[in-house]
Amino acid sequence: MTNHDRYEVNFFKPLSKHAKGNTKLISILAIVWAVAVFGFHILLILVTTPTAEQTLNDFNSVWPQVVEDSSATTEMQQVFSRSLLMVLGKNIVVSENHKSVLKESLSWSVYNMQPDSVKAQYLLKPNGEIIQDAATYIGLSSNGFDKIMKDLLPTSIVKVNNTSLSSSTKEQLPEIMELYLIHNQSFLTDFKFLGFPFHYWYTAQFLLILFVVLCLIYAVAMDRMNKKHDFIEET
Amino acid sequence: MNKLFKTLYTLLFILLFSGSLFAQSATKLEGEFKLGPAIILIVLLITFILVGVFNRAKDTKTYWAAGRKISPIGAGMAIASNWMSAASFLGMAAIMYGSGYHGLSYVVGWTGGYVLLLILMAGQIRRYGKYTAADFIGDRYYSQGLRGVGAGLAIFISFSYCVGQFAGIGLMFKWILGIDYTWAVLIGASVVLAYTLISGMLGVTKNMQIQYVIIIISFVIPLFILSYKFGYFAWLPQIGYGEVISDIISGIAPGKGVTSMGHDFAILPSPEFAMPWDPATGQTAFQWLAICFSLMIGTAGLPHVIQRFYVVPRAKDARWSVVWGLFFICILYWSAPIYSAFGKILSSNPEVGKLAQDAIVVYTTQLGDLYPLVVGFLAAGAVSAAFSTVSGLLVAGASAFSHDLYYNIINPKATEKTQMLMARLGTILMAAGVAIIALMNLGLIAQLVAVAFSLAGCTIFPLFLLGIWWSGSNRAGAWAGVIAGSSVALVALIYFIGGKFGASLPYQEFINYYLNAWYFAWLGAPLAIISNIVASKISKNKTPLEIKKFLAEKVHNYDMT
């Protein structure tokens, strides 16, 4: 054994009993740490599937009649308008471009439901009264989610430029609806724990608790190991 | 001296709880001078300076040893406030507010890194017994060149980390003083510079403990009030907000209360807030994992974090102070998502207008119609968080400049006095540079900080990891690792900055996605480690015996008999 080999430090080839224990301890903690953080999230990637909100199904069920062949009943127009409002209600996550497409479609749909006498005003500039009436036509009550949607109307109804939807809007709208209404879900996100969706609790709280516990275990185990091997850290 | 403190704290107390004189309408979110919060802020700053003056270290030796008399709990508090910055206080909630679950990768990344730091490095760094990160690199790899590179990296990392803090300070000064961002950054920068120069060499550790208490109390109080006010489990909001998250997913019908602007506390179903890598947020699962990983190894490679272990008395204390420090940090991190959740609901009405995302923590309390002085105290807490980190960073950067670059490389004959002068000069230069970059307003606070993390993860972390655990790693390997790590960083930064200025570069989209400035360490760090190992094996110039011996006997304490 040369001098060089005697002083060789290598995590995987510990030279003393104490170092062996240390290597084992660190390996165990590091594996627990990695599996808990990355293992769980890889599992989450594997099990989640894109799941649509009910709103998207509603939207898709009336889309052909409302936009493609204009054979929609008032009820269908209402469902269409509501589904657009549900997305506009997501407010902060919706990009400005998407918002304007949604607003244009909503105003157009409401315009179609209005009696002919009022329609002209949509082509100019919709006033407060018109917007109040819009709530009646969409069939929004003053309770529950309907009230939130009703409150959205003043900022959502805009001037209608054309009596039919522009082709770019027709193209973009279904994509926009899918973007905001499809979410990655699985049993891990549906299961509730302490009121949280499980995956959210796991990441936001449990992982942090685990980190503190891992550190605690390491500190205690090191103290014990040093005592056992009469290991004096400071010289 | 005690009398003085008592008077000061009574004053603070009175301000907080009887200050209806200073109360003003919370509905104006910004744009006016806020007297109450301004007074709280000034009282806090004066307190910090006075504490520094009264706990002054008599000489440099006691200054370094200041930590040696305090318990691991006290040292843990110092670690926590050194760590918790504007990015933790304001930035995390901002990212979760905008991108939901994606923001949790920052929460996990910034805490999980401490596990790595503790089990792989803390005790060994303490036993190595050097003063700065560059000292370790220069000695372990027996190279003045690497020492210079290490010092340069430490300065660069502290610098970009600092930019994020200055942006946060600017934001809060803007809110408190009602002035525009440019002036707010300039005033904030001058105040923090004056503060660091006056109290920089004084009772830093004591101050950090006080700052921790202020940061955590100011951050947590509003959460109890918000939870109580809107009918959630208020005894422990950190548990009670589970219901808030579930409510956001399924929607809240009006009737639970109103916001300060007269809107309902209500929201339409918004699962995008909590579902993993939601398409609506534009973030993918890969990005979640890459950010989390980069932040973790970055944490274990930050010079100002590593530097704290050189001053603890014993390796055992180093370990226990990390345990306590991480626990204290987690108290804030457990709480941060609550702000984003309430913020999401309270600002769901489009009429509230577009809020500056970075200040969402403060806006949430305003929209929740909390007592204005509680809001003011919160803003002052944000400033304390930034201050405690900035002073640590400026000291780390300045010591790399004066100790590593100037004293060890340029002028080894420099007297103590010249060194001090260089340290002060370094502090001022750095603060001025940081203020200029902060004025350019490049991105969100937390993301500005992430650049520093990725860079530390690519360069310093691999050097420490291999330097401590494998004596075969030699000078050639270290160079190879540093070059590999910094090339990845360079590519990422060129594309990032180029993109900001509208340049078009080859494969821009591909590089921007996989080597984004915020998480390029996922590739850079493994590459640096592999290059280091390969070059060390190939190189004929092996690690000198005395370094191996030092590593085995002093750092790992192997019994060689």
Interface residues (C-beta under 8 A of the other chain):
Chain A: N3 H4 R6 Y7 E8 V9 N10 F11 L15 S16 H18 A19 L25 I26 L29 A30 W33 V37 F38 H41 I42 L44 I45 T48 P50 E53 T55 L85 M86 L88 G89 K90 N91 I92 V93 V94 N143 G144 F145 K147 I148 M149 D151 L152 P154 T155 S156 E178 L179 Y180 I182 H183 N184 Q185 T189 K192 F193 L194 G195 F196 P197 H199 Y200 W201 T203 A204 Q205 L207 L208 I209 F211 V212 L214 C215 L216 Y218 A219 M222 D223 N226 F231 I232 E233 E234 T235
Chain B: Y97 G98 G100 Y101 L104 V107 V108 T111 G112 Y114 V115 L116 L118 I119 L120 G123 R127 F233 Q238 I239 G240 Y241 G242 E243 I245 S246 I249 G251 A253 P254 H263 D264 A266 I267 L268 P269 S270 P271 E272 A274 M275 P276 W277 D278 P279 A280 T281 A285 W288 L289 C292 F293 R314 A315 K316 R319 W320 V322 V323 L326 F327 C330 Y333 W334 P337 K344 S347 S348 N349 P350 E351 W469 W470 S471 G472 K542 L545 K548 K549 L551 A552 E553 K554 V555 H556 N557 Y558 D559 M560
